[in-house]
């Protein structure tokens, strides 16, 4: 509860600096971050300098009272903007999350509230970038479950299994390990399909010599795990071995560069430069990494367009990959906690070339 209070205090400081009288929170992850309420898609938060309200309907009212004892509860439809009128109590302006509201909802605010509306993009998301100790513990646990899943799935993978069978087994193991569900659609793509960075597992059956890329993670107490490993079925060609070691060199370089003060764009470029030595940079088609927390993809970014500077206790992935049409692909991904002078790697699964 103390962490929640600190988060609200930080939000109120931001509101004061921006001269916002009250702020409407509509993003489910932001609602959970600030209040602890897990039914966020059917709720709204209203925060002012003095008051903190949760607005939710009768289906979630008791849940909100249990999860958020320090908040004032208002029983109403989250979509009913007229409910806000007495709560605002004559305030002059209302900030709202411009990235987490539909145009129709905005029109309702404009129609029903006779006050200034101030759009704010990523205000709460910026607060979420630096994790507190409770969040770091949840993320470590999510990562540990992912490691356990990788250890358990590898002996089960055999030629003849379909991509979909592998993915379904990963999801089952995540839940057995204590995750509520997968944090994102599990990726298990093999052979030429591995050239698709976000390919969907299908009916293709593993063949000897295939690479199999598995990108997965579970939600633990709302926080996402995220890791990728690429393994080989039965035997690895000389070309595959060479590509794998070259990509691993770039990935480990990226991990070694993570520390407080590092520029996200610079880190991404150094990883690309490493791949360029082997003429593999042309096959690297996405960013080097991203933040992880209540969402599997959040700030900060490690990319060619990043404006982020890493700070202590941010949590990011480092996940370069190469994707060669007609041949296949390889990706290796770790999740790490940014520290002064380095980082704490929280995914510990073997990154050597595993031949199953």
Residue frames relative to the residue before (quaternion, step in Angstrom):
aa qw qx qy qz dx dy dz
X 1.0000 0.0000 0.0000 0.0000 0.00 0.00 0.00
X 0.6143 0.5610 -0.3496 0.4309 3.57 1.09 -0.73
X 0.6295 0.5315 -0.3352 0.4571 3.59 1.04 -0.75
X 0.6292 0.5315 -0.3344 0.4579 3.58 1.02 -0.80
X 0.6423 0.5207 -0.3253 0.4589 3.58 0.96 -0.84
X 0.6540 0.5109 -0.3170 0.4591 3.58 0.96 -0.83
X 0.6385 0.5258 -0.3301 0.4549 3.58 1.03 -0.74
X 0.6552 0.4932 -0.3098 0.4812 3.58 0.98 -0.83
X 0.6204 0.5387 -0.3441 0.4544 3.59 1.00 -0.76
X 0.6579 0.4973 -0.3099 0.4732 3.60 0.97 -0.83
X 0.6308 0.5184 -0.3360 0.4695 3.58 1.01 -0.76
X 0.6627 0.5066 -0.3147 0.4529 3.59 0.90 -0.86
X 0.6065 0.5374 -0.3573 0.4645 3.59 1.06 -0.63
X 0.6475 0.5078 -0.3116 0.4752 3.57 1.01 -0.83
X 0.6486 0.5175 -0.3239 0.4546 3.59 0.95 -0.84
X 0.6427 0.5224 -0.3256 0.4561 3.57 0.97 -0.82
X 0.6635 0.5075 -0.3061 0.4567 3.59 0.92 -0.89
X 0.7352 0.4088 -0.2243 0.4919 3.58 1.05 -0.75
X 0.4022 -0.7405 0.4462 0.3015 3.57 1.37 0.07
X 0.3678 0.6949 -0.5117 0.3464 3.55 0.91 1.04
X 0.3848 -0.7538 0.4900 0.2087 3.58 -0.70 1.10
X 0.7828 -0.0509 0.0618 0.6170 3.59 1.05 -0.79
X 0.2039 -0.7937 0.5673 0.0812 3.55 -1.15 0.63
X 0.2489 -0.7687 0.5786 0.1112 3.54 -0.90 1.04
X 0.1482 -0.7959 0.5854 0.0439 3.57 -0.67 1.16
X 0.0590 -0.8392 0.5399 -0.0256 3.57 -0.64 1.15
X 0.5811 0.5897 -0.3821 0.4105 3.63 1.15 -0.39
X 0.5114 -0.6842 0.4171 0.3103 3.64 -0.70 1.02
X 0.6775 0.4773 -0.3059 0.4687 3.60 0.90 -0.84
X 0.6446 0.5096 -0.3241 0.4688 3.58 1.05 -0.69
X 0.6060 0.5407 -0.3441 0.4711 3.57 1.09 -0.71
X 0.6710 0.4852 -0.3010 0.4730 3.57 0.89 -0.90
X 0.6432 0.5462 -0.3234 0.4283 3.59 0.91 -0.89
X 0.7520 0.4160 -0.2170 0.4630 3.58 0.87 -0.95
X 0.8183 0.2805 -0.1083 0.4898 3.59 0.99 -0.79
X 0.4328 -0.6787 0.4794 0.3497 3.58 1.09 -0.66
X 0.5026 0.6618 -0.4210 0.3636 3.59 1.27 -0.07
X 0.2619 -0.8146 0.5058 0.1091 3.58 -0.72 1.12
X 0.6305 0.5124 -0.3522 0.4646 3.60 1.23 0.11
X 0.1235 0.8976 -0.4206 0.0470 3.52 1.22 0.65
X 0.6111 0.5677 -0.3781 0.4017 3.61 1.06 -0.53
X 0.7425 0.3220 -0.2026 0.5513 3.57 1.24 -0.32
X 0.6553 0.4618 -0.3157 0.5076 3.56 1.04 0.78
X 0.1499 -0.7300 0.6534 0.1330 3.50 -1.42 0.19
X 0.2344 -0.7247 0.6203 0.1873 3.54 -1.24 0.47
X 0.0903 -0.7500 0.6510 0.0752 3.54 -1.17 0.67
X 0.0245 -0.8192 0.5702 -0.0555 3.56 -0.54 1.22
X 0.0030 -0.7623 0.6471 -0.0093 3.55 -0.94 0.99
X 0.7414 -0.3922 0.2814 0.4662 3.57 -1.26 -0.11
X 0.7884 0.3255 -0.1533 0.4990 3.59 1.08 -0.72
X 0.8040 0.2906 -0.0951 0.5101 3.57 1.06 -0.76
X 0.0882 -0.7558 0.6454 0.0666 3.52 -1.31 0.55
X 0.0453 -0.8221 0.5666 -0.0323 3.56 -0.52 1.23
X 0.1577 -0.7044 0.6763 0.1467 3.52 -1.31 0.58
X 0.1371 -0.7749 0.6150 0.0502 3.54 -0.82 1.07
X 0.2510 0.7505 -0.5796 0.1946 3.58 -0.63 1.13
X 0.5289 -0.6646 0.4297 0.3065 3.56 -1.17 0.50
X 0.7779 -0.4034 0.2365 0.4199 3.55 -1.37 0.12
X 0.5824 0.5968 -0.3793 0.4010 3.61 1.12 -0.52
X 0.7976 0.2944 -0.1141 0.5139 3.58 1.04 -0.79
X 0.4132 0.7541 -0.4508 0.2396 3.57 1.27 -0.10
X 0.6775 0.4782 -0.2963 0.4739 3.59 0.88 -0.92
X 0.6202 0.5395 -0.3334 0.4616 3.58 1.02 -0.79
X 0.6634 0.5019 -0.3040 0.4642 3.57 0.93 -0.88
X 0.6489 0.5219 -0.3282 0.4460 3.59 0.98 -0.78
X 0.6717 0.4861 -0.2923 0.4765 3.58 1.11 -0.67
X 0.7362 0.4406 -0.2342 0.4571 3.57 0.92 -0.93
X 0.8050 0.2273 -0.0730 0.5432 3.57 1.11 -0.69
X 0.0149 -0.8649 0.5016 0.0148 3.62 0.63 1.05
X 0.6813 0.5009 -0.2960 0.4441 3.61 1.14 -0.47
X 0.6249 0.5415 -0.3346 0.4519 3.59 1.28 -0.06
X 0.4278 -0.6487 0.5555 0.2958 3.55 -1.22 0.52
X 0.2545 -0.7998 0.5330 0.1073 3.56 -0.74 1.10
X 0.1042 -0.7625 0.6371 0.0425 3.52 -1.08 0.84
X 0.2530 -0.7826 0.5526 0.1348 3.58 -0.63 1.13
X 0.3944 0.6698 -0.5322 0.3356 3.55 -0.35 1.30
X 0.6086 -0.5213 0.4318 0.4139 3.54 -1.25 0.26
X 0.5030 -0.6616 0.4647 0.3055 3.56 -0.91 0.90
X 0.6665 0.5158 -0.2980 0.4482 3.57 1.15 -0.57
X 0.5857 0.5930 -0.3654 0.4145 3.60 1.26 -0.26
X 0.2169 -0.8227 0.5138 0.1100 3.58 -0.07 1.28
X 0.5554 0.6116 -0.4026 0.3941 3.62 1.14 -0.44
X 0.5395 0.6245 -0.3898 0.4086 3.58 1.22 -0.48
X 0.6365 0.5683 -0.3256 0.4073 3.56 1.11 -0.66
X 0.5379 0.6804 -0.4001 0.2961 3.58 1.09 -0.69
X 0.7386 0.3841 -0.2734 0.4818 3.67 0.63 -0.93
X 0.6197 0.5553 -0.3511 0.4293 3.60 1.11 -0.59
X 0.6538 0.5155 -0.3097 0.4592 3.57 1.08 -0.69
X 0.1417 -0.8714 0.4669 0.0507 3.55 1.28 -0.42
X 0.7832 -0.3926 0.1817 0.4467 3.55 0.73 1.11
X 0.3878 0.7183 -0.4994 0.2902 3.60 1.20 0.20
X 0.5254 -0.7058 0.4015 0.2540 3.54 -1.08 0.79
X 0.8235 0.0429 -0.0305 0.5648 3.60 1.06 -0.55
X 0.2222 -0.7591 0.6039 0.0985 3.52 -1.29 0.57
X 0.2470 -0.7421 0.6044 0.1513 3.55 -0.81 1.01
X 0.0241 -0.7971 0.6032 0.0099 3.57 -1.11 0.61
X 0.5476 -0.6255 0.4569 0.3164 3.55 -1.26 0.52
X 0.2914 -0.8116 0.4800 0.1615 3.56 -0.13 1.27
X 0.6846 0.4722 -0.2908 0.4731 3.61 1.15 -0.50
X 0.7474 0.3749 -0.1963 0.5123 3.58 1.26 -0.23
X 0.6465 0.4607 -0.3359 0.5069 3.55 1.03 0.77
X 0.4212 -0.7020 0.5114 0.2614 3.55 -1.00 0.81
X 0.6396 -0.5174 0.3955 0.4084 3.54 -1.25 0.33
X 0.6273 0.5381 -0.3374 0.4507 3.59 1.02 -0.78
X 0.6615 0.4932 -0.3120 0.4709 3.59 0.96 -0.84
X 0.6153 0.5367 -0.3479 0.4608 3.58 1.04 -0.71
X 0.6493 0.5141 -0.3227 0.4582 3.60 0.93 -0.85
X 0.6312 0.5210 -0.3387 0.4641 3.58 1.05 -0.70
X 0.6262 0.5222 -0.3386 0.4697 3.58 0.98 -0.77
X 0.6702 0.5151 -0.2920 0.4474 3.54 0.92 -0.96
X 0.6926 0.4860 -0.2724 0.4581 3.57 1.01 -0.84
X 0.7869 0.3898 -0.1782 0.4440 3.56 0.81 -1.04
X 0.7400 0.3564 -0.2154 0.5282 3.59 1.16 -0.45
X 0.2148 -0.7926 0.5615 0.1019 3.56 -0.60 1.12
X 0.5360 0.5744 -0.4342 0.4406 3.53 0.48 1.24
X 0.6476 -0.5296 0.3710 0.4031 3.56 -1.26 0.22
X 0.2141 -0.7623 0.5998 0.1149 3.55 -1.04 0.85
X 0.1051 -0.8193 0.5637 0.0003 3.55 -0.69 1.12
X 0.2549 -0.7874 0.5389 0.1570 3.63 -0.33 1.17
X 0.0449 -0.7770 0.6278 0.0073 3.56 -1.03 0.86
X 0.1861 -0.7959 0.5704 0.0808 3.56 -0.74 1.08
X 0.8769 0.0160 -0.0429 0.4785 3.55 -0.88 1.09
X 0.2444 0.7854 -0.5370 0.1873 3.60 1.07 0.59
X 0.7228 0.3997 -0.2464 0.5071 3.60 0.76 -1.01
X 0.6018 0.5758 -0.3583 0.4218 3.58 1.03 -0.73
X 0.6353 0.5220 -0.3308 0.4631 3.59 1.06 -0.70
X 0.6260 0.5185 -0.3332 0.4777 3.59 1.10 -0.66
X 0.6683 0.5343 -0.2894 0.4291 3.56 1.06 -0.80
X 0.5081 0.6871 -0.4223 0.3022 3.62 1.14 -0.42
X 0.7462 0.3122 -0.1857 0.5579 3.59 0.98 -0.84
X 0.2858 -0.8023 0.5088 0.1258 3.55 -0.57 1.21
X 0.3664 -0.6831 0.5762 0.2591 3.55 -1.19 0.59
X 0.7326 -0.4571 0.2681 0.4272 3.59 -1.26 0.23
X 0.6132 0.5386 -0.3603 0.4518 3.60 1.02 -0.67
X 0.6625 0.5006 -0.3045 0.4667 3.57 0.94 -0.87
X 0.6441 0.5222 -0.3266 0.4536 3.58 0.94 -0.84
X 0.6375 0.5219 -0.3311 0.4601 3.59 1.01 -0.75
X 0.6481 0.5039 -0.3253 0.4693 3.60 0.96 -0.81
X 0.6688 0.4990 -0.2997 0.4625 3.58 0.96 -0.85
X 0.6174 0.5242 -0.3470 0.4729 3.60 1.04 -0.68
X 0.6601 0.5028 -0.3121 0.4626 3.58 0.97 -0.83
X 0.6331 0.5220 -0.3314 0.4657 3.59 0.95 -0.83
X 0.6600 0.4985 -0.3026 0.4737 3.58 0.99 -0.83
X 0.6420 0.5277 -0.3250 0.4514 3.58 0.97 -0.83
X 0.6295 0.5159 -0.3332 0.4759 3.58 1.02 -0.76
X 0.6280 0.5356 -0.3302 0.4579 3.58 1.01 -0.78
X 0.6397 0.5167 -0.3196 0.4708 3.58 0.99 -0.82
X 0.6502 0.5155 -0.3150 0.4608 3.57 0.97 -0.85
X 0.6300 0.5308 -0.3289 0.4618 3.57 1.03 -0.79
X 0.6548 0.5090 -0.3214 0.4570 3.59 0.90 -0.88
X 0.6402 0.5275 -0.3218 0.4564 3.58 0.98 -0.85
X 0.7152 0.4550 -0.2554 0.4650 3.58 0.98 -0.85
X 0.6842 0.5053 -0.3088 0.4256 3.60 0.96 -0.77
X 0.6054 0.6168 -0.3724 0.3382 3.60 0.93 -0.81
X 0.6936 0.4596 -0.3156 0.4561 3.67 0.80 -0.81
X 0.6527 0.5298 -0.3120 0.4426 3.60 1.20 -0.42
X 0.6028 0.5900 -0.3575 0.4010 3.59 1.19 -0.48
X 0.0633 0.7959 -0.5928 0.1055 3.53 -0.75 1.13
X 0.6021 -0.5055 0.4608 0.4118 3.55 -1.27 0.38
X 0.7166 0.4023 -0.3204 0.4712 3.55 -0.96 0.92
X 0.5736 0.5510 -0.3894 0.4645 3.61 1.19 -0.38
X 0.3945 -0.6952 0.5380 0.2678 3.57 -1.12 0.60
X 0.6501 -0.4907 0.4037 0.4166 3.54 -1.27 0.38
X 0.6666 0.5196 -0.3051 0.4389 3.56 0.92 -0.93
X 0.6259 0.5262 -0.3410 0.4638 3.59 1.02 -0.72
X 0.6366 0.5158 -0.3288 0.4696 3.58 0.98 -0.80
X 0.6760 0.4995 -0.2965 0.4535 3.59 0.85 -0.99
X 0.6640 0.5051 -0.3119 0.4546 3.59 0.90 -0.89
X 0.6489 0.5082 -0.3214 0.4662 3.58 1.01 -0.75
X 0.6116 0.5414 -0.3466 0.4611 3.60 1.03 -0.74
X 0.6607 0.5060 -0.3114 0.4588 3.59 0.88 -0.94
X 0.6474 0.5174 -0.3211 0.4583 3.59 0.95 -0.86
X 0.6752 0.4934 -0.2955 0.4619 3.58 0.95 -0.85
X 0.5932 0.5538 -0.3646 0.4565 3.60 1.08 -0.65
X 0.6841 0.4730 -0.2845 0.4769 3.57 0.93 -0.89
X 0.6209 0.5297 -0.3406 0.4668 3.58 1.02 -0.75
X 0.6822 0.5122 -0.2779 0.4416 3.56 1.07 -0.75
X 0.6739 -0.5163 0.2913 0.4410 3.59 1.25 -0.19
X 0.5198 0.6202 -0.4312 0.3989 3.60 1.24 0.09
X 0.5106 -0.6527 0.4646 0.3121 3.58 -1.08 0.69
X 0.7606 -0.1613 0.1310 0.6151 3.56 1.14 -0.70
X 0.6357 -0.4856 0.3959 0.4510 3.56 -1.26 -0.03
X 0.4970 -0.6787 0.4612 0.2824 3.56 -1.05 0.77
X 0.7623 -0.0133 0.0248 0.6467 3.57 1.28 -0.44
X 0.6699 -0.4806 0.3526 0.4427 3.58 -1.23 0.22
X 0.4203 -0.7286 0.4874 0.2345 3.55 -0.61 1.16
X 0.2334 -0.7624 0.5927 0.1139 3.54 -0.98 0.95
X 0.1435 0.7301 -0.6608 0.0986 3.56 -0.96 0.96
X 0.1540 0.7975 -0.5560 0.1765 3.57 -0.14 1.31
X 0.1405 -0.8293 0.5409 0.0012 3.54 -0.89 1.00
X 0.8061 0.2612 -0.2002 0.4918 3.52 -1.30 0.41
X 0.8285 -0.1377 0.1270 0.5278 3.55 -0.96 -0.88
X 0.5736 0.5998 -0.3780 0.4103 3.61 1.17 -0.49
X 0.5808 0.5990 -0.3721 0.4067 3.60 1.18 -0.47
X 0.5370 0.6011 -0.4097 0.4271 3.60 1.27 -0.05
X 0.6192 0.5045 -0.3415 0.4955 3.60 1.31 -0.10
X 0.4002 -0.7589 0.4492 0.2492 3.64 -0.29 1.19
X 0.7926 0.1534 -0.0785 0.5849 3.58 1.01 -0.80
X 0.1393 0.8230 -0.5330 0.1385 3.55 0.96 0.90
X 0.4096 -0.7039 0.5297 0.2372 3.56 -1.18 0.62
X 0.5055 -0.6460 0.4673 0.3298 3.61 -0.89 0.84
X 0.0652 -0.8186 0.5706 -0.0047 3.56 -0.88 0.95
X 0.7470 -0.4082 0.3008 0.4300 3.53 -1.24 -0.52
X 0.4094 0.7131 -0.4808 0.3046 3.60 1.25 -0.05
X 0.2568 -0.7800 0.5574 0.1226 3.57 -0.91 0.99
X 0.5566 -0.6444 0.4234 0.3094 3.54 -0.96 0.94
X 0.1442 -0.7800 0.6071 0.0468 3.53 -1.04 0.93
X 0.6115 -0.5341 0.4143 0.4113 3.62 -1.15 0.49
X 0.7706 0.3137 -0.2612 0.4895 3.55 -0.90 0.98
X 0.5321 0.6338 -0.4072 0.3864 3.60 1.26 -0.23
X 0.3197 -0.6490 0.6425 0.2527 3.50 -1.31 0.50
X 0.1284 -0.7709 0.6207 0.0623 3.58 -1.11 0.71
X 0.1367 -0.7913 0.5941 0.0474 3.56 -0.58 1.19
X 0.0589 -0.7915 0.6082 -0.0135 3.55 -0.80 1.11
X 0.0100 -0.7765 0.6272 -0.0605 3.57 -0.63 1.22
X 0.2216 0.8014 -0.5107 0.2186 3.57 -0.38 1.19
X 0.1180 0.7677 -0.6273 0.0571 3.52 -1.35 0.23
X 0.2840 -0.7612 0.5594 0.1642 3.54 -1.17 0.57
X 0.4645 -0.6303 0.5373 0.3136 3.52 -1.34 0.27
X 0.0148 -0.7788 0.6268 -0.0194 3.55 -0.81 1.06
X 0.8174 -0.1059 0.0080 0.5662 3.56 -0.51 1.24
X 0.7419 -0.4237 0.2071 0.4767 3.56 1.04 0.84
X 0.6808 0.4877 -0.2853 0.4661 3.61 1.22 -0.30
X 0.4283 -0.7660 0.4467 0.1739 3.52 -0.94 1.05
X 0.2528 -0.6904 0.6521 0.1848 3.48 -1.24 0.66
X 0.0201 0.7938 -0.6073 0.0272 3.58 -1.17 0.54
X 0.2431 0.7460 -0.5921 0.1839 3.56 -0.66 1.12
X 0.1234 -0.7706 0.6196 0.0832 3.55 -1.25 0.50
X 0.0297 0.7542 -0.6559 0.0100 3.50 -1.12 0.81
X 0.2017 -0.7476 0.6207 0.1230 3.55 -1.19 0.68
X 0.0697 -0.7923 0.6061 -0.0005 3.56 -0.79 1.08
X 0.3479 -0.7273 0.5559 0.2024 3.57 -1.30 0.24
X 0.3822 -0.7334 0.5239 0.2038 3.55 -1.03 0.85
X 0.8838 -0.0019 -0.0579 0.4643 3.57 -0.76 1.20
X 0.8096 -0.1357 0.1481 0.5515 3.60 0.67 -1.03
X 0.2312 -0.7754 0.5761 0.1158 3.57 -1.11 0.72
X 0.4274 -0.6913 0.5232 0.2563 3.56 -0.93 0.93
X 0.6422 -0.5147 0.3953 0.4080 3.56 -1.25 0.37
X 0.6337 0.5364 -0.3325 0.4474 3.59 1.02 -0.77
X 0.6587 0.5023 -0.3085 0.4677 3.56 0.94 -0.90
X 0.6408 0.5268 -0.3309 0.4499 3.59 0.91 -0.86
X 0.6611 0.5133 -0.3040 0.4549 3.57 0.96 -0.90
X 0.6612 0.4987 -0.3056 0.4698 3.58 0.86 -0.96
X 0.6505 0.5379 -0.3280 0.4242 3.57 0.91 -0.91
X 0.6911 0.4799 -0.2876 0.4576 3.58 0.82 -0.96
X 0.6414 0.5178 -0.3247 0.4637 3.60 1.05 -0.71
X 0.6542 0.4842 -0.3141 0.4887 3.58 1.01 -0.77
X 0.6348 0.5316 -0.3338 0.4505 3.59 0.94 -0.83
X 0.6063 0.5479 -0.3502 0.4578 3.60 1.03 -0.71
X 0.6753 0.4845 -0.2906 0.4741 3.59 0.93 -0.91
X 0.6582 0.5123 -0.3150 0.4528 3.59 0.95 -0.85
X 0.6840 0.4736 -0.2926 0.4714 3.58 0.90 -0.87
X 0.5772 0.5469 -0.3724 0.4787 3.58 1.15 -0.54
X 0.6496 0.5276 -0.3165 0.4466 3.58 0.90 -0.92
X 0.6524 0.5039 -0.3125 0.4720 3.57 0.93 -0.89
X 0.6705 0.5156 -0.3037 0.4386 3.60 0.92 -0.87
X 0.6719 0.5091 -0.2917 0.4519 3.59 1.18 -0.53
X 0.5498 0.6277 -0.4016 0.3774 3.60 1.19 -0.36
X 0.3340 0.6941 -0.5893 0.2436 3.54 -0.78 1.12
X 0.6433 -0.5023 0.3954 0.4214 3.56 -1.23 0.38
X 0.7569 0.3450 -0.2822 0.4779 3.55 -0.90 1.00
X 0.5618 0.6019 -0.3941 0.4084 3.60 1.22 -0.33
X 0.4029 -0.7050 0.5399 0.2215 3.54 -1.05 0.89
X 0.5017 -0.6912 0.4336 0.2872 3.58 -0.80 1.01
X 0.6497 0.5091 -0.3102 0.4717 3.56 1.04 -0.76
X 0.6571 0.5166 -0.3116 0.4519 3.58 0.96 -0.86
X 0.6397 0.5213 -0.3302 0.4582 3.58 0.94 -0.85
X 0.6412 0.5288 -0.3166 0.4572 3.57 0.92 -0.92
X 0.6770 0.5018 -0.3022 0.4455 3.59 0.89 -0.91
X 0.6417 0.5247 -0.3333 0.4494 3.60 0.98 -0.77
X 0.6278 0.5161 -0.3350 0.4767 3.58 1.05 -0.70
X 0.6530 0.5032 -0.3108 0.4731 3.59 0.98 -0.83
X 0.6338 0.5324 -0.3332 0.4515 3.58 0.99 -0.78
X 0.6207 0.5362 -0.3399 0.4600 3.57 1.06 -0.73
X 0.6761 0.4762 -0.2922 0.4804 3.58 0.93 -0.86
X 0.6007 0.5853 -0.3552 0.4129 3.57 1.11 -0.68
X 0.5552 0.6111 -0.3907 0.4070 3.61 1.11 -0.57
X 0.7633 0.3371 -0.1637 0.5263 3.55 1.14 -0.73
X 0.4760 -0.6864 0.4110 0.3651 3.57 1.34 0.30
X 0.4740 0.6793 -0.4323 0.3564 3.58 1.10 0.68
X 0.4693 0.7016 -0.4410 0.3050 3.60 1.22 -0.22
X 0.6168 0.5623 -0.3501 0.4252 3.60 1.10 -0.63
X 0.6948 0.4510 -0.2722 0.4897 3.60 1.22 -0.36
X 0.5752 0.5509 -0.3767 0.4730 3.59 1.32 0.15
X 0.0548 -0.8895 0.4516 -0.0437 3.54 -0.03 1.34
X 0.7354 0.3466 -0.2399 0.5307 3.63 1.18 0.15
X 0.6882 -0.4687 0.3403 0.4369 3.57 -1.28 -0.04
X 0.6049 -0.5764 0.4150 0.3601 3.55 -1.26 0.40
X 0.8152 -0.1717 0.1262 0.5385 3.59 1.01 -0.64
X 0.1980 -0.7605 0.6127 0.0834 3.51 -1.39 0.16
X 0.5956 -0.5531 0.4419 0.3794 3.52 -1.30 0.27
X 0.1580 -0.7582 0.6266 0.0868 3.54 -1.30 0.51
X 0.2349 0.7584 -0.5844 0.1677 3.56 -1.02 0.80
X 0.8069 -0.0562 0.0998 0.5795 3.56 -0.59 -1.15
X 0.7223 0.2373 -0.1913 0.6207 3.55 1.29 -0.33
X 0.5178 -0.6557 0.4464 0.3205 3.55 -1.08 0.65
X 0.7479 0.1953 -0.1588 0.6142 3.58 1.23 -0.39
X 0.2702 0.7390 -0.5766 0.2199 3.56 -0.47 1.19
X 0.6841 -0.4535 0.3547 0.4479 3.56 -1.30 0.02
X 0.5879 -0.1537 -0.7906 -0.0761 1.54 -2.25 1.21
X 0.4193 -0.6874 0.5344 0.2572 3.57 -1.35 0.07
X 0.1756 -0.7178 0.6609 0.1308 3.53 -1.22 0.65
X 0.3541 0.7398 -0.4671 0.3303 3.55 0.15 1.30
X 0.6720 -0.4983 0.3530 0.4190 3.60 -1.25 0.21
X 0.7445 0.3766 -0.2157 0.5072 3.60 1.16 -0.49
X 0.3883 0.7541 -0.4629 0.2575 3.60 1.26 0.10
X 0.1636 -0.7491 0.6331 0.1058 3.53 -1.21 0.71
X 0.4880 0.6943 -0.4009 0.3450 3.58 1.30 0.24
X 0.1730 -0.7161 0.6635 0.1302 3.51 -1.25 0.66
X 0.4485 -0.7146 0.4648 0.2686 3.57 -0.73 1.03
X 0.1116 -0.7791 0.6160 0.0332 3.53 -1.08 0.88
X 0.6632 -0.5199 0.3591 0.4011 3.54 -1.21 0.56
X 0.8416 0.1664 -0.1884 0.4780 3.55 -1.07 0.99
X 0.3806 0.5963 -0.5613 0.4295 3.52 1.12 0.71
X 0.2142 -0.7574 0.6019 0.1349 3.58 -1.19 0.53
X 0.0336 0.8181 -0.5673 0.0883 3.57 -0.66 1.13
X 0.3910 -0.6604 0.5754 0.2827 3.52 -1.36 0.26
X 0.1439 -0.7167 0.6668 0.1449 3.53 -1.35 0.33
X 0.1740 0.8412 -0.4696 0.2037 3.57 -0.18 1.29
X 0.0526 0.7953 -0.6018 0.0518 3.61 0.46 1.04
X 0.0261 -0.7888 0.6138 0.0181 3.54 -1.22 0.52
X 0.2124 -0.7349 0.6185 0.1794 3.54 -1.28 0.30
X 0.0894 -0.8014 0.5908 -0.0267 3.54 -0.95 0.99
X 0.0333 -0.8286 0.5558 -0.0578 3.55 -0.29 1.32
X 0.3870 -0.7445 0.4892 0.2379 3.62 -0.36 1.19
X 0.8073 0.2521 -0.2086 0.4910 3.54 -0.95 0.94
X 0.7208 0.3781 -0.2388 0.5296 3.58 1.27 -0.21
X 0.5680 -0.5621 0.4133 0.4367 3.57 0.69 -1.10
X 0.3124 -0.7547 0.5444 0.1911 3.56 -1.19 -0.41
X 0.1861 -0.7503 0.6266 0.0984 3.51 -1.36 0.38
X 0.0701 0.7645 -0.6403 0.0262 3.58 -1.02 0.80
X 0.0837 -0.7586 0.6456 0.0287 3.53 -1.12 0.80
X 0.0196 0.8292 -0.5533 0.0773 3.59 -0.68 1.09
X 0.0559 -0.7536 0.6544 0.0275 3.51 -1.09 0.90
X 0.2830 -0.6928 0.6257 0.2200 3.52 -1.34 0.37
X 0.0415 -0.8204 0.5688 -0.0409 3.57 -0.83 1.03
X 0.3434 -0.6972 0.5908 0.2170 3.54 -1.28 0.54
X 0.4081 -0.7233 0.5059 0.2333 3.57 -0.76 1.06
X 0.0213 -0.7834 0.6209 -0.0205 3.55 -0.95 0.97
X 0.6005 -0.5082 0.4434 0.4297 3.57 -1.28 0.10
X 0.8445 0.1441 -0.1200 0.5016 3.57 -0.74 1.05
X 0.8204 -0.0480 0.0257 0.5692 3.59 1.19 0.18
X 0.3825 -0.7052 0.5336 0.2678 3.54 -1.14 -0.59
X 0.3755 -0.6686 0.5895 0.2540 3.53 -1.37 0.29
X 0.2465 -0.7620 0.5827 0.1382 3.58 -0.57 1.15
X 0.1468 -0.8290 0.5359 0.0630 3.61 -0.66 1.05
X 0.6305 0.4102 -0.3543 0.5555 3.59 1.28 0.13
X 0.1214 -0.8605 0.4948 -0.0011 3.55 -0.50 1.20
X 0.3902 0.7435 -0.4787 0.2566 3.61 1.20 0.08
X 0.6600 -0.5345 0.3757 0.3709 3.53 -1.18 0.72
X 0.1694 -0.7901 0.5822 0.0902 3.58 -0.91 0.94
X 0.4462 0.6602 -0.4788 0.3685 3.57 1.22 0.14
X 0.6097 -0.5547 0.4059 0.3948 3.59 -1.21 0.38
X 0.1439 -0.8046 0.5744 0.0449 3.57 -0.42 1.26
X 0.1246 -0.7662 0.6281 0.0544 3.55 -0.84 1.02
X 0.1784 -0.8317 0.5236 0.0483 3.55 -0.40 1.28
